[in-house]
Amino acid sequence: MTALAVSNALLWVLVVGLSLVVLALVRQLGVLHERISPVGALMLAKGLKVGELAPTLPLADLAGQPLTVGGPRADGRTQLLMFVSPTCPVCKALLPVLKSSRKSEQAQLDIVLASDGDLAEQQDFVQQNGLGVFRYVVSAPLGISYQVSRLPYAVLIDAAGVLRARGIINSREHLESLFEAQRLGVASLQDYLEERARHQAA
């Protein structure tokens, strides 16, 4: 009987000890979460630099209509290139966000979807997802020009043809971070946060 009571007491001590350890870990995670600022689109450190003129590429969309990517724009709108793929699940999840952005930002933003690969597959992708409202370009050279290696990937080019922001996009917040980066005049929100941290530390 005494041995059973002792083992019960030891078990409770162990449970209480483990609970305290878990609480300490949860608290530490909370502290780390507070220290990490939310970041936007992840920009890969290669390819064209923000602030440089984007290459001007004369292309044709899926409908066969001429489309120029890059270069000065007479309508004064910013051009958003969104690189997607029919086989990319994250791309499909972002399509409602792109449709919403097109409606709300149409006056100042021209969204162009870009991809490469089988033309018939791209046409099915457009039809099945109701993407006929977008200009859609199938061009391997376009992706190579911006060294796109992961999807979905976005490039923001201003009305003067200057590259303003670019990065991997996984959510609405990432997409909005490109617009915020353009407003702040930085390559990405990561760069902005790192620069601010350096100033604060100095």
ABEGO torsion letter per residue (X at the ends): XAAAAAAAAAAAAAAAAAAAAAAAAAAAAAAAAAABBBBBBBBBBBEBBBGBBBBBBBBBBAAGBBBBBEEBBAAGBBBBBBBBBAABAAAAAAAAAAAAAAAAAAAABBBBBBBBEBAAAAAAAAAAAGAAABBBBBBAAAAAAAGBABOBBBBBBBAAGBBABBEBBABAAAAAAAAAAAAAGBABAAAAAAAAAAAAAX
